[in-house]
Amino acid sequence: QCAVKSLFLLVSLQNCTSTRSLLSVFEEDSGMLTDYTNKLLQSMQRVFGAQSEMGLATEQLSQQLLEYEKKNFALGKGDEEVITTLQSFAKTVGELNSLHSELANQMADSMVFPLIQFREKDLTACSYYLILMSLLSSRAEHEAAMVKYSRLPKKKENEKFVCTEEVAYTRRKQHQASLQYYCALNALQYRKRVAMLEPMLGYTQAQISFFKKGIELVSKKMDNFLSSVSNMTQR
């Protein structure tokens, strides 16, 4: 593991072996982090999708429990107790559905969204400036060749001046892109810790809140009701 935590901006203008070597370490780390972040985001989106589906499923279950009364079974005489009990369950499941939906929203806000923001903002910035640097480098090489060509004896002085100015402008833009690229790589290292921990903190806090509310809803309010239903099923 590399002990260096940041790139010095002054060396961004130096095209030496040590600079390229250090830069390659940061670029490799950035690539690995991008791959890991994409896979982590896929896992989190799967968890969020499952939780969203749980909300939809419990809502459907609640509605289906209420359908029993409407069926008018030919042999349904004496089903009043079952109907009343299913209606109570439907109400409870409906309340649980609200908790599941709330949990899904919390997962989206505190788990999935922060990681998407990290990927789209910090990781994309590094890729953008790397592409920009490559384009400017290619352009600078082309214009440098044009300068050499303009120095041939037959070329006019005004043509030489224009070529030289174009190269100088491109070099400045290239140096600016290098600085921005180094800043983006440094920012990535700074943001990495928060980006990895914040979503799981949000996920865990959302789950704890869900379980606490679930215990209050089911255990404290329904102990007597569940005992009664249990006795009904054992008659």
ABEGO torsion letter per residue (X at the ends): XBABABBBAAAAABBBAAAAAAAAAAAAAAAAAAAAAAAAAAAAAAAAAAAAAAAAAAAAAAAAAAAAAAAGBAAABGAAAAAAAAAAAAAAAAAAAAAAAAAAAAAAAAAAAAAAAAAAAAAAAAAAAAAAAAAAAAAAAAAAAAAAAAABAABBAAAAAAAAAAAAAAAAAAAAAAAAAAAAAAAAAAAAAAAAAAAAAAAAAAAAAAAAAAAAAAAAAAAAAAAAAAAAAAX
